[in-house]
């Protein structure tokens, strides 16, 4: 190899967010989009070298290195001035890499090409810090040759990050890279004690910009605003919808998609969640699926942002819930009655405390513990999960979701785009700079165009670096557009979608479309004989789809996003307050079933009916209060798509 790279590491003085590479490319149609989720080729051995070469440092007076790229990590060994026996920072796991770009010097006499990667390693205290490593390819006499070598490394690294196959014996060129997807971000600015917008602006937007993702952003202004938006959205313009809030905003999005006349196609739209609310249960499950340690607050947001930037989708089960009035809504999370729903709703007045509201609500709930008489009936699963090992009878998750926007003709975008903020978005600039600091460096078209990046510094007397002007975009890659400020006014629903606009007096929470509930008889009629019925006094009843009830509460540790099951948990009366508290403390580790509590029950089901026999109580669906009375629900396996990022090995985090 003739490439020599120079390396420089810069770390911002604040804990920063996780980032990874961009997504893969796929056509817009949902049929082809589903095919694009097929598993990639078998991975190479983790230690198999893909690229190897001698490189140097930037500024040019620094040490030189030997770099080796494998499918799992970038290995760095210092060669001069003195080899290191135990190189510091000599192993960069790809799980910590957000993306990369190629650069060139602004000095006409510099024939070297530059290759910069962006990493987010964990510090000693566990928080991630942004670190840039800049390498200088100078092994050839001409800039064109050095540029080709830098591009080869950047392309190979990006393919590994996106899960794209590398050619066995073919040439590694930027033509291998796909176009970036286009995401619609919906932000609840009041979520997370009012920090959601600040976190989004300071952490989320810089991260996904650095990863080369294209996005538009809308701030929601009222309850059901997100539902109204997606009901009238022209979905062909988007490759994913991501909520930046708690679980409630995603509930609105999914029900809006399922309330469209074209719900069968609309529900396949990939959705994601970046946790900025007080209730972040689904994000906790996504965090666990990605192999990260349990996290809360900003740490959880950074982990989920990292996974989102890598791309990758997973089929998502949705629960159809029919209420006493006959209205229907869809749940991705839980249906709760008793202690859990009481705490959820009664703690609303403590929302300013963030996630601590649930802790305070639990204490108050224990002090005034109630029991509720009711009847729980369920259709048992054909095969109940007996261990945390997932069953394999249901459709499996696809390892990588590959999406891409089709190039739109001029003026083809709907008026919605006038109310959102588009890329590129400038990242926060460091407060200090050395005398020869370069100007912010934009990601090159290798990553599809994107933001300005800060943190790559020159020493005194070193030439500044600029984007490589010869690096061409992949075919169809959108050009970088000037970003516009987020509109303060209400977003405009695009009339070009061809769908009826939502009416202001439409019934909130009720869905008239969606898949039929073929397992459920009409509410109030007798159940089939293969159903199981329990009647008695309960402290709580919980029907949950994913593993997590909260970011730090693992209610169904063996549950998966697409297991096709609703996991029923109940606690009968007679449990002491101390024992109930022990259950919830053990739930933080997912070990509550091992306590041997006689009042705790569990069943895996495909459908259930709940009939409260107590005149007063609280029922919630995905944490939102619904009308009190009998309800029934059926699980619809894998009809949605959740953006989860690549799966990780639980408990094995870089």
C-alpha angles and dihedrals in degrees: 000000000000098000120110116188129194121212133214125171122207125179125193116231094243133067104265137200131268118256136179137179127292131275129267127261127258138155120268102246114101091229094057090037089060091048089051089063091070114130116270123243117287109288122254119249109279092239098047108117113231098176132010132179148138116263141173140213138272117256091051095238092066129099127288125239144199110229126197122185119204131171090266108032150006110243117207124191123177114231105175146069085010129347115242119233090202107019115213110232089002094143121057111184111215087229086072096049119097102184145301144231140192123240140182133211120259088221110097091212094058110095094180126108123215132222120194128190127191119218136180109203122175119254126222091275093050099255119126121241126196112245127181123203116195121195129193121218106205106140094111131064097237133055092232092060093046090047091053090053093049090048091050092056093043092049094047092049093047092050090053092049092050095044092245120150119250118223113259098224100353129108118274107228135153088259087081091067124093130223118267120258123246115238131194110216118201113194127192100207091197096055123110098026088313092303096109096093093043092050091046093051096043101038117009101047095046091047099051090040090055089050089057098248120149117223148164122210135211127184111218115230106193145004113299091013090122091049091053092048097053092043090063099031123123095232095191088074093060138061098194143000117222125188120210101200139058128309094283096072093053088050088058093048096050093046090048091053092048092049093061123102087238092049094138090066097029095058089059090066105116112246129193138185131217107190115237100138138084093255112052104160099138091047088054089056092047090049091053092045089055091056097249126141116256111283141179137201117352093357090059091048092052093049093049092046089054091052092047092053091054092055125214129142136220129198110256126211116223126200118218109214121196114198130208093266091055095252117133135212135173127240130200094178125027152327113217137187129176125007097006096049091042091056092044096053100033091052091059089095088062094053091123087070092064115211089350087075089078092053091052091043091052092053091050091045092053090051091056100031114179134192125214129203115223150133123250119192126177143175105235119232115255089238117022117211105251097181141016087267105106120236118239102212094101130070109288127235118262113237100224132024109213115196135162137171119241113236107265121220117246114290091006096124119103123245087261089083092065090066099051139070115247132196143304098064121179115239123228110279122228116256095231134043135183116244094264098043115153123231116262110292121227122219107256127239087265084084094039098266123291150140138353113261127209131197104065105118136190123213120234109294096016120125117249120249125232135183115288103255093197096060106102126209121252112262111287094010110154117243120245109269130207109260121235128207119262109267116246091208128080114284116252119244107231112243089199092077093084092224127116114263117245114259119231093236095050112133109265116233096007119118121201095182134047134092120324119255099235094169095056126081115208113292109265096028125106118279125237117267094251091068122099119224129200123185129183145081116321135189091199144350122200129184109190133178107191126040099261132071090181136001088272101026117088102192097166106025094181096048121115132197092249106028091117092231138116109214112220119203124176139172118208125214118273096063116127123235090246092052092048090051090051089053093056093044090052089047088068086071096032090244100116094108090060093060092082093229106175093208094055116094135181138187135168112225144174094212138001144187125213120197114183110209093187112091095224131044147108128264123190134189114199088344094306119116116243133184115297118244141069117338138173134196143192129201118235106200120227099339093134133054122228122198102229106152121231116327117256136199108266112243093015108099123160 
